[in-house]
Amino acid sequence: MQLPFAWWNPQNLAHYDPGRRSERRWPSTPDAYQEKLARVVRALKESAISESSDVVLGLAEVTYQAAHDVRDACLPNHEVESMDMRPDRAGALEPAILFPRRPEFTTHPPIIVPNMPRGTRPMPVLDYTLDGHRIRFIVCHWTARFDNTSTHKRSDIASHLSHEIFEFLTGGSTSEARHVMIMGDLNEEPYGLLEERLHAVRSRDRVRDSLHWTDKDERRIRLYNLTWRLLGERFPHDGRPRKDFDTAGTYYWRKKKTWHTFDQVIVSGSLLSDTPPFVDETSMEVVTHESLLADSGRPESFIWSRKRSIGGVSDHLPVRGRIQTRSEEDT
């Protein structure tokens, strides 16, 4: 039995609101929204992300209404947990998580980092329970890369999240085994800040080690970042022409012509066991399909101009994988 998961930042997926049509990130007409929504839905369907009725799908930069429109078009039997619900930020481009409408799935209060600017996004939390195991999904969209101040903010978010994960994994009932999966646009590469502040590393052995007394003092859990294996070009160069698309990350910055890997999946060491539940790392991939790419062959922003669309659907590509929740003999 498998539980598929996916993460995508579809970039500025806001529903049409006549009062906000002049704002830069909002659609200027109903047609503009319908075209953007249609491209997002087409990409989810044609890339097979929404193919499974069991998929847990995290999204970024989506309003409450738009998240429900995606659900209705792609995954009608799913629930929606949207962070676009705060009175002080109603109608905001926030994270959302779509999950199967089944009793094994329960939402929890989002993780909100204290003493942060108003625009700092909450992190929705979803638990999946099965056979004495509890897997906690945490969906993130961290502060964008503006300047040194925003770097400090992401560092604070990472530290706070690290402590939240420590409390979750080391607390609670001893009758259940606990696990964590983080999915999100962290606006950081896997190296550097995420290693130092979230303690998300590239080595599986490192996260399987028992907690040291220094880890307990610092409330630190070492995590494994599956995205390390997705850095760089999708295919090695062998001198032969390829028909497949060449991509080198999850986010393409058109202005600078650079690739980055900001969209990541990070797990606790408990999901690296040889018995279920465990993450099937062979399934992890950056999703590349023509419905996700502009004519340039790269992910590019959707632009509505003179009553027609140009560009692509988003400057981010999705990532996806699956968790093996039961052995084949048990299914």
Legacy VTK file of the C-alpha trace (Angstrom):
# vtk DataFile Version 3.0
C-alpha trace
ASCII
DATASET POLYDATA
POINTS 331 float
0.000 0.000 0.000
1.408 3.373 -0.998
0.666 6.973 -0.132
1.707 9.373 -2.919
2.631 12.959 -2.099
3.432 16.025 -4.186
4.373 19.655 -3.731
4.020 22.532 -6.190
4.151 26.300 -6.179
1.791 27.207 -9.071
2.730 30.887 -8.579
0.098 33.559 -7.956
-3.003 31.394 -8.198
-5.506 33.969 -6.948
-9.213 33.852 -7.782
-10.795 36.803 -9.573
-11.811 39.622 -7.250
-13.037 42.851 -8.913
-11.776 44.865 -5.956
-8.221 43.609 -6.445
-7.936 43.365 -10.220
-5.368 46.177 -10.338
-2.979 44.405 -7.950
0.118 42.912 -9.535
-0.374 39.316 -8.428
-4.133 39.118 -8.964
-5.998 38.366 -12.215
-7.259 41.449 -14.001
-10.306 39.743 -15.540
-12.390 36.590 -15.012
-10.927 35.200 -18.240
-7.407 35.678 -16.917
-8.227 33.633 -13.826
-10.011 30.911 -15.775
-7.049 30.542 -18.126
-4.546 30.383 -15.260
-6.710 27.859 -13.405
-7.116 25.778 -16.569
-3.345 25.629 -17.026
-2.801 24.577 -13.419
-5.480 21.884 -13.660
-4.153 20.636 -16.983
-0.632 20.392 -15.583
-1.804 18.447 -12.512
-3.781 16.036 -14.664
-1.407 15.545 -17.578
1.654 15.111 -15.359
-0.342 12.484 -13.388
0.087 14.320 -10.074
-3.671 14.186 -9.496
-4.002 10.691 -10.972
-4.122 8.948 -7.587
-7.148 9.500 -5.360
-4.825 9.012 -2.351
-2.345 11.783 -3.110
-1.445 14.360 -0.479
-0.880 17.572 -2.435
0.721 20.710 -1.032
0.374 24.010 -2.885
1.842 27.486 -2.455
0.623 30.958 -3.430
-3.035 29.992 -3.678
-6.119 31.695 -2.261
-8.846 29.806 -0.406
-11.239 29.990 -3.366
-8.600 28.995 -5.906
-7.522 25.997 -3.801
-11.117 24.786 -3.734
-11.437 25.328 -7.481
-8.366 23.141 -8.028
-9.816 20.513 -5.712
-13.161 20.499 -7.527
-11.472 20.108 -10.914
-8.817 17.532 -10.012
-9.515 15.790 -6.710
-13.233 16.085 -5.895
-13.027 13.623 -2.992
-10.337 15.622 -1.197
-10.543 18.098 1.643
-8.769 21.460 1.558
-6.799 23.018 4.398
-6.009 26.581 3.348
-4.035 29.194 5.250
-5.975 31.942 3.482
-8.332 32.222 6.433
-6.820 34.837 8.753
-8.945 37.968 9.299
-5.887 40.215 8.922
-4.890 38.636 5.583
-8.124 37.526 3.952
-7.629 36.819 0.272
-3.909 36.135 0.567
-1.654 33.893 -1.505
-0.990 31.241 1.118
-0.042 27.557 1.387
-2.764 24.929 1.181
-2.872 21.180 1.474
-5.314 18.863 -0.326
-5.821 15.435 1.226
-8.198 12.461 0.903
-11.509 12.734 2.735
-10.842 9.747 5.001
-10.685 9.272 8.796
-6.956 8.472 8.696
-6.280 12.124 7.861
-6.687 14.875 10.442
-5.600 18.499 10.361
-4.018 20.339 13.273
-3.427 24.007 14.060
-0.808 25.461 11.723
2.702 26.237 12.865
2.992 30.001 13.269
6.399 31.470 14.018
6.159 34.201 16.676
7.594 37.704 16.414
7.609 37.744 12.625
6.281 40.205 10.014
2.595 39.907 9.156
3.346 38.453 5.736
5.128 35.405 7.171
3.096 32.410 6.073
1.703 29.816 8.495
2.635 26.184 7.897
-0.393 23.859 7.643
-0.155 20.537 9.467
-1.759 17.235 8.453
-1.487 13.886 10.257
-1.913 10.476 8.648
-2.395 7.561 11.049
-2.243 3.858 10.241
-1.372 0.730 12.231
0.108 2.558 15.212
2.073 5.053 13.127
1.506 8.792 12.798
3.054 10.643 9.858
2.937 14.426 10.188
2.999 16.426 6.954
4.143 20.036 7.320
3.693 22.280 4.285
5.899 25.360 3.983
6.367 28.461 1.886
9.073 30.525 3.512
9.889 34.195 3.107
11.158 35.146 -0.350
14.776 36.098 -1.019
14.767 39.886 -0.780
17.847 40.851 1.246
19.884 39.891 4.305
16.899 40.583 6.535
14.800 37.959 4.757
17.671 35.476 5.158
17.552 36.084 8.909
13.800 35.508 8.871
14.159 32.168 7.082
16.807 31.217 9.606
14.394 31.999 12.454
11.614 30.020 10.746
13.925 27.022 10.307
14.986 27.125 13.953
11.404 27.367 15.201
10.286 24.513 12.947
13.200 22.393 14.154
12.068 22.826 17.759
8.444 22.047 16.841
9.553 18.814 15.187
11.639 17.858 18.210
8.650 18.308 20.521
6.392 16.287 18.227
8.787 13.382 17.708
9.931 13.078 21.310
6.598 13.782 23.026
3.124 12.286 22.950
1.926 8.738 23.417
4.442 5.895 23.513
1.821 3.671 21.876
2.416 5.239 18.452
5.480 5.675 16.281
5.870 9.216 14.976
7.325 10.453 11.708
7.653 13.808 9.918
7.653 14.921 6.296
8.246 18.553 5.313
7.206 19.665 1.813
7.636 23.163 0.546
9.178 26.084 -1.248
11.815 27.012 1.326
13.508 29.699 -0.797
16.827 28.103 0.134
19.046 25.560 -1.557
19.485 22.274 0.363
22.928 23.317 1.568
23.846 26.038 4.055
21.033 27.439 6.150
18.861 24.308 6.010
21.735 22.165 7.246
22.684 24.577 9.984
19.269 25.666 11.294
16.823 22.915 10.298
19.510 20.212 10.626
18.433 18.705 7.298
21.426 16.824 5.908
22.359 14.733 2.880
23.382 11.553 4.724
20.873 8.876 5.727
23.232 7.334 8.273
23.549 10.640 10.099
19.819 10.909 10.788
19.456 7.278 11.851
21.798 7.814 14.812
20.325 7.863 18.306
19.777 11.242 19.925
22.913 12.535 21.625
22.615 14.422 24.907
23.625 17.591 23.065
20.688 17.083 20.679
18.316 16.862 23.624
19.778 20.005 25.182
19.311 21.933 21.936
15.949 20.315 21.090
17.377 19.156 17.780
16.325 16.343 15.458
18.507 15.628 12.459
16.486 15.240 9.266
17.202 13.838 5.826
16.725 16.043 2.773
15.682 13.844 -0.147
16.211 16.749 -2.515
20.011 16.453 -2.418
19.763 13.665 -4.978
17.753 15.932 -7.329
20.305 18.727 -7.663
21.619 19.631 -11.100
20.725 18.355 -14.547
18.114 15.624 -14.842
20.259 13.596 -17.240
24.029 13.062 -17.430
25.661 14.259 -20.628
26.506 11.357 -22.945
26.948 13.137 -26.273
23.599 12.046 -27.631
20.678 14.368 -28.369
17.665 13.974 -26.073
13.992 14.310 -26.792
13.194 14.815 -23.118
13.282 18.220 -21.487
16.512 19.305 -19.831
15.941 20.877 -16.438
18.386 21.575 -13.641
16.291 22.337 -10.555
12.751 23.162 -9.446
12.747 26.935 -10.024
13.946 28.869 -13.059
14.804 32.542 -12.573
14.274 33.845 -16.072
15.791 37.279 -15.449
19.104 35.776 -14.305
18.871 32.610 -16.441
19.658 30.489 -13.379
18.218 27.291 -11.935
17.594 26.757 -8.222
16.293 23.921 -6.062
14.031 25.696 -3.592
11.205 23.105 -3.583
12.142 20.281 -1.269
11.020 17.213 0.671
12.632 16.523 4.047
11.903 13.563 6.348
12.729 12.254 9.791
15.080 9.284 10.017
12.183 7.085 11.105
10.929 7.142 7.492
14.198 5.601 6.311
13.623 2.161 7.816
13.378 -1.140 5.943
9.828 -1.817 7.146
6.722 0.278 6.440
6.115 3.086 6.680
9.134 4.343 4.767
9.704 6.827 2.004
10.453 5.162 -1.330
13.329 7.325 -2.470
13.306 5.797 -5.946
9.973 7.551 -6.510
11.302 11.038 -5.724
11.490 13.258 -8.778
11.152 16.742 -10.149
8.078 16.544 -12.363
8.782 17.631 -15.924
5.975 17.593 -18.478
5.235 19.794 -21.457
2.121 21.138 -19.687
4.436 22.640 -17.048
6.779 24.349 -19.491
6.692 27.397 -21.719
7.742 27.337 -25.370
11.312 27.863 -24.175
11.262 24.415 -22.577
11.609 25.957 -19.118
9.081 26.756 -16.386
8.016 30.380 -16.767
5.424 32.670 -15.242
1.902 32.949 -16.564
1.232 36.384 -18.067
-2.118 37.765 -19.241
-1.794 40.558 -21.756
-4.300 42.043 -24.194
-6.895 39.384 -23.495
-4.541 36.490 -24.141
-2.012 34.467 -22.200
1.708 34.240 -22.826
4.477 32.421 -21.044
3.899 29.236 -19.094
1.983 28.339 -15.961
4.547 28.837 -13.165
8.273 29.392 -12.729
8.372 26.391 -10.363
8.246 22.678 -11.137
6.543 20.204 -8.794
8.267 17.466 -6.816
6.642 14.165 -5.924
7.198 10.738 -4.429
5.472 8.091 -2.334
5.509 6.501 1.083
5.247 2.736 1.411
2.684 2.392 4.202
2.220 -1.387 4.204
4.103 -4.319 2.788
2.626 -6.019 -0.266
1.793 -9.117 1.798
-0.460 -6.989 4.032
-2.449 -5.411 1.191
LINES 1 332
331 0 1 2 3 4 5 6 7 8 9 10 11 12 13 14 15 16 17 18 19 20 21 22 23 24 25 26 27 28 29 30 31 32 33 34 35 36 37 38 39 40 41 42 43 44 45 46 47 48 49 50 51 52 53 54 55 56 57 58 59 60 61 62 63 64 65 66 67 68 69 70 71 72 73 74 75 76 77 78 79 80 81 82 83 84 85 86 87 88 89 90 91 92 93 94 95 96 97 98 99 100 101 102 103 104 105 106 107 108 109 110 111 112 113 114 115 116 117 118 119 120 121 122 123 124 125 126 127 128 129 130 131 132 133 134 135 136 137 138 139 140 141 142 143 144 145 146 147 148 149 150 151 152 153 154 155 156 157 158 159 160 161 162 163 164 165 166 167 168 169 170 171 172 173 174 175 176 177 178 179 180 181 182 183 184 185 186 187 188 189 190 191 192 193 194 195 196 197 198 199 200 201 202 203 204 205 206 207 208 209 210 211 212 213 214 215 216 217 218 219 220 221 222 223 224 225 226 227 228 229 230 231 232 233 234 235 236 237 238 239 240 241 242 243 244 245 246 247 248 249 250 251 252 253 254 255 256 257 258 259 260 261 262 263 264 265 266 267 268 269 270 271 272 273 274 275 276 277 278 279 280 281 282 283 284 285 286 287 288 289 290 291 292 293 294 295 296 297 298 299 300 301 302 303 304 305 306 307 308 309 310 311 312 313 314 315 316 317 318 319 320 321 322 323 324 325 326 327 328 329 330
